[in-house]
């Protein structure tokens, strides 16, 4: 992948250690295991990632919704989660004679939302997206950092479509995933077609499984991407494409998915009115571009060793006045950055020598040095994170070029 991000920069990096050193996130036993909290710089990274995904989804025709983080036990009995997945769910809470469950997935809520209104075939495909919370009752022994948590922020979406639209929608979702990975400066380790395995873990509907599997194979074959098949890795209701990433130690995890589901539309009695005036059953595509925000950020921390692409960086520009005499000019430049939507921080002489401050800002994409000459003529000396030094530039030109790269979600530090 062509970028200014150093190849292999994340080798040997543990996101738990670096996340604490960079003050991105932390945990506390009083809050509980598997429940990390996000510190301001980590929240910036998370927010930037979420906003990128929402905008990418909006451009791709998705409409965003909000749904509750819990529901009645009956909801998950209908969806099949209670029968097939309850060992990973938190126990029900008794409220007013009814049982409520912290949701392990968003799809039942979205199925109910689709069912709440009548739909014509002209509305399909209907693409519904949400970045919402869900909960998994993970055992304490498997919890770690951001990769295995009990409270998850999931980038989720469900496409309700006709059978003829399934392959095209699944292929479009796969393209959206690849575009997002390119913007994040990461690459898939492999693509996996996850199939059902033996045992009672899966919905017993062989015809639906065969049809969904054939459709996903069609999508993968048409994409030209190499993939492997793996039994026993499917969702309980259907097969899926898993986009695998690897950490610096080579351990794989699933970051993004595309799934085809004939099961829940039937369980929730979903339908639309076709061109013939009759009721027809839609197909439900489950799709996640970056998966859980926690796991995505963990992978980004390790892959980039904290040197995030500029659009994701907590601080994008470090403004370094050489002496106190230039501090006012530096503060004015930081204010201009804020007005342009850029994240800048003034690191003045009270933080140490200029050399020490440059070293401390080594993970910041742009280091802007302002001495007496620069302050007088409105120019800035620029050091890029990768060690390159640019000729002094007018401040307005510099900020406009940086803003353009950030707005484009480029992994390049500078466009020649």
Beta strands, then each sheet from edge to edge (+ up, - down):
strand 1: 25-26
strand 2: 37-38
strand 3: 63-64
strand 4: 70-72
strand 5: 93-95
strand 6: 98-102
strand 7: 126-135
strand 8: 151-161
strand 9: 190-195
strand 10: 227-231
strand 11: 240-246
strand 12: 252-261
strand 13: 272-273
strand 14: 279-280
strand 15: 283-288
strand 16: 317-321
strand 17: 344-346
strand 18: 366-370
strand 19: 379-384
strand 20: 389-394
sheet 1: 1+ 2-
sheet 2: 3+ 7+ 8- 15+ 12- 11+ 9- 10-
sheet 3: 4+ 6- 5+
sheet 4: 13+ 14-
sheet 5: 17+ 16+ 18+ 19- 20+
end
